[in-house]
Amino acid sequence: MELWWIFPVSIVFSTIAISSGISGALFFSPFFMLVVGLSPAQAVGAGLLTEVFGMGNGLRLYVGQKVVDYAWARWLLAGAVPSVIVGALVAHRLSDGALRLIFGGGLLVLSLFLFRNPPQHEQDTEVPSDTIEGDVTVIDASDGRRYMYPTCSRGPGVALAVIGGALTGMISAGLPELSTTQLIIRCKIAPRVAVATAVFTLAITALAGAAVHALSAAPAWQVVQWSIPGVLIGSFLGSSVGKHVPATLMEKTLAVVFAGVGLLVISLELAS
């Protein structure tokens, strides 16, 4: 019972993650490492296990809204699932100090990535098909909105999914940040569809990563028994909050937070 306070913190983290399309483990792993006191590998594993439940429930909601681009998700999964397994195996073969430095550096890189690639504004109106060259993807959401955009090349997206999957296996973050941004910036996909597709991809990829971490070390059940109920609640809130919070404000705020946490993790490791 002394860890009950993880429950309300998990609700907040999950709400932010689902509403922004950012990996929930990106919040949980440093929290478990710096505040709860788990080892880096345990923190990453507990973060991914928690994320499976939070993103899984958020996935159910996005699927119900019919805003997932399944064609893109299949390609992203083809690159992400094998690489997340490799990344998780590598994480358990690194020393705690090396994994902390990699984790801190990864947070700094992701914060810079968010700063340099601000999200696009949501487009509510349908784009006339005669203004789009080449193949066209059409997503008809359950609320009546139609999202129409050109189908861009899959190769670069799969390559980024491979990188993001490996990072997710090692430090529990990277895949949704890379996937969401490249779908919005490069492929001109509406943010709502991009975030939903990234959450769909992450939910399955995180399950594979969490399984490898669980088989490689004893899961921190005393922690996840509080974090999992929290993310189940937060995932419901996040899917609603994401429609009302300005995307630019969300991304910039998260970039500052990640940069601060990354610097803190690196500083503590170098000082030890």
N, C-alpha and C positions, 0 to 999 in steps of 0.2 A: 504493500500500500504506500510505501514511502516514495514511490515513483508516480503517484497519481497525477502530478502536475504535467506529465508528458501528454496526457489526454487533451487538455485545452490547447496546449502549444501545437499539437498535431492538427487540430481543427483549423487553426490559423494558417499553418504551413500548407495544408492541403487546399484550402480555399484559394490561396494565392497561386499555387501551382496549376490547378485546374483552370482558373480564369485566365491565366497568361500563357498556358501551353509550355511552361517551364517544368523541367524534371523536379518532382517533389523530393527525390532523394538529394537533390542539390541543397535543400534546406536541412533535411534530416541527418545526412551523414556528418557534416561539421558539428551539428547540434549534439549528436550522439557521441562524437569524438571529444569535443571541447567541454561540453556541459555535463553529459551523463558519465563520460570517462571510459568509453569503450576503446579498444584498440582500433587502428585505422581499418584493418580488414573486416573486423566485426562491425564497425560503424557503417562501412559501405554495404555489407551484406544485410544488416538490419534496415538500412535506408532503402535498398532495393525491395526487400520483402514487404516493407510498409507501403512502398510505392505501388506494388502489384495490386494491393487492395484499393488504394485511393484512385489510381488511374483506371483500374478495372471497372469501378463503379461509374467514374466519369465517362469511360468509354461507353457504357450501357446507355447513358443519357445522350451522348452525341450520336450514337447509332439510332436511337429513337428519334432524334431530330433530323436524321437522314442527311447529314452534312459531311460524311466521310467519303473521301475519294479512294475507293477500294483498289482501283487500278494502280494508283501511285503507292498505296500502302503495301501492296504485294511486292513491288520492286524494292521499296525501302527495307522490308523485312528480309528479303533475300540477301541483302548486304549486312544488315544489323545483327541478326540472330547468330550467325557463325562468329562474327567478330566480338560480340559481347561475351561469348563463352571463352574465347581466347583471352580477352581482357581480364575476366574474373579469375582465370587460372594464373595469369601473370601476377595479379594482385597478391595472391597468397604465397608467392615465391619471392616477394620483395620484403626488405626489412621495414619495420614500422616507420623509421625515420625517412627512408626513401619514399615510402608511400605518402607520408605527410607532405613532403616537399612537392611531389607530383600533384597531390590534391590541391595544395595552395596555388601552385603554378597554373593548374587547370582552371581554377576559379578566376584567376587574373585574366587569363586568355578569354574565357567566356564573358567576363565583364566588358572587356574591350570589344568583343564581338557584338555585344548588345548595343554598345555606344555607337559603333560604326554602322550598324544596320538597323535603323529605326523602323518600326512597323508601319505599314501602309494603312490608310483610313479605309474603313469598311465601305464597300460599294453596294448599295441596296438595289440599284436598278439593273435590269437585265441588259447585257451588252448585245446589240444586234449581231446575229451570226454572220451577216454579210460583211462585217468589218473585221472579222478574224480570219487570218490566212492559215491554211493547213487544217489538221485535225482539230476538232473542237470537243471539249469535255463539258458536259452539262450535269449540274447537280441540282435537283429539285428538292428543297428542304420541306419538312413537314409543315412549316408555318406559311408556306406559299411562296417563299422567295426562290428565285432561280439564279444560280451562279453559272456563268458561261465563260470559258477562257480557253486559249489555245493549249493544246497538249504539247508540253515542251519535252526535250530530249531526256531520257531516263539516266543515261550514263553518269553525268556529274552528280546526280542525286544519289545514285547507288554508291558512288565513291565516297561521298560525304557520310552516307549511312554506315559504311564500313568503319570510317574514322570515329563517328559518333558512337557506334556500338562498342568499339574497343575502349573508348574513354568511359562509357557508362559502366562497363564491366570492371574497370580499374578504379574509377573515382565516383561512380554512380551518377555522372552528369555528362552531357555533351550531345546525345542523340536528338532530343526534342528541340534543343536550341539550334543546332545546325539544320535539322529538317524543316522546322517551322520557318526559319529565316530564308532558306533557299527556295522554299515553295512560294513564299510571298514575293521576295525580291527578284529571283530569276524567272520563276514561272508565272508570276502575276496572278497567283491564286488568291481569292478573297481570304482575309485573315481568319474568318470563322471556319472556313473549310480547311485551311492549312493547319490551324490549331487542332481541330478534330482529327485530322489525318495523322498528325504527329502524336496525339494522345493514343490513338488506336495502335500505331506502330510501337510506341513505348510500352504500352501495357503488355504486349506479347513479348517484346524483347526483354523487359525487366523481369518477367517470369523466368525466362531462360537464365538470365544472370543471377537471380536470387537462388535458383536451384543449384547452380554451380557453387555459389558461396556457402549455401547450407550444407552441401556435401563435403566441402573443404574444411569447414570449421563448425563448431557448435553454435547454432543461432542464439542470439540474446533474447530468449523468450520473455525474460522479466521486463524487457523494454518494449518489444513489439506487442505484448498483450495490452498495453496502453495506447500505443501509437496507431494500431490498426483500427480500433473503434473510432478514434479521432478523425482519421482520414476518410472513413466511410461517411461521416457527417459533413466534413469539409468538402468532399467531392460534390455533394448535392448543392451546397452553397456556391461553390466555385463556378458551376455551369451557369448560374443565374447572374452572379456578380460580373462575370466576364463581358456581359452584354452592356454594362453600364459604366464601367471604369475606362477612362481614356487609355488606349493602348500605349501611347507614347509615354505618358506619365508612369505607367506600370513598368515598362521596360527600362527607363532611365533609373527609376528607384531601385529596381532589382540589380542593375549593373553596379550601382554604388555599394549596395549591400554585399554583393559577391566579391567586389574588389577589396572591401574592408575585411571580410572573413578570410579571403585568400592571403592577404598581408599578415593577418593575425596568426594564421596557421604556420606560415613560413617563419615569422619572427619567433614564435614560441619554440619551433624546432631548432632554429639556429642558436637560440639562447640556451638550449638544454645541453 
